[in-house]
Amino acid sequence: MDLTQLEMFNAVARTGSITQAAQQVHRVPSNLTTRIRQLEADLGVELFIRENQRLRLSPAGHSFLRYSQQILALVDEARRVIAGEEPQGLFSLGSLESTAAVRIPATLAQYTQRYPKIQFDLATGPSGTMLDGVLAGTLSAAFVDGPVVHPALEGMPVYQEEMMIVAPDGHAPIARARDVNGVNIYAFRANCSYRRHFENWFHADQATPGRIHEMESYHGMLACVIAGAGLALIPRSMLETMPGSHQVAAWPLAENWRWLTTWLVWRRGGMTRSLEAFIEMVKETLPEV
């Protein structure tokens, strides 16, 4: 296996055609056919399903595509580093919605200003979705709820979040889950770590939430709480920035449930110059302990 084979494989995967891929990599089609067959023989699997003069990726091909893209990106990054060039190319960052809204806007602005050759992309969502993106190679790094223990990931703690239980205005103080046993709650999808934390808070006190309404944003959750329809769990840093926060009652969870740590994570062995520069900038903006 060599880089030329990987470039050919990626071209065929993009176009679904030997002829079109050959034009992109400036080779004759017969050469591509031979090199792709050699690559499949080397790996011991068929990377493409061949039908009606078209090629589409097999399940093994889809898996191999992610790794081949990472390899080619790292090689390109290595060439730029050796040449002394500044970070450039695509940098895809994932983030919890609250982190993206409150913690990192200034850092992102500074990063893109300092490294104008970076093609920056931001995706937000629950921790589970963000972790899947990092593991699949579609995200360069992501801010998620930690700690994260996974053999394919590396990371570092960055922010401490104080978790607030949010109730309709005038609600009696909430000291424990039994105080609100059976009450409806508003949360993100099931792969959200904050939602799991909220549910575990109930279960640890031998209480059970009522219906769990899945929402797409903290603003939607807050609107439902203001309307008196139930409870939500929102980081204090997020809650204090939201219009309408003065229209609800809020209390921090008990001490052993109160604090959650946000981590920045990336694939083990997937360090690039762009990611290295981003990590250094995040470290610069962290408060001194």
Secondary structure, 3 states (H helix, E strand, C coil): CCHHHHHHHHHHHHHCCHHHHHHHHCCCHHHHHHHHHHHHHHHCCCCEEEECCEEEECHHHHHHHHHHHHHHHHHHHHHHHHCCCCCCEEEEEEECHHHHHHHCHHHHHHHHHHCCCEEEEEEECCHHHHHHHHHHCCCCEEEEEECCCCCCEEEEEEEEEEEEEEEECCCCCCCCHHHHCCCCEEECCCCCHHHHHHHHHHHHCCCCCCCEEECCCHHHHHHHHHCCCCEEEEEHHHHCCCCCHHHEEEEECCHHHHEEEEEEEEECCCCCHHHHHHHHHHHHHCCCC
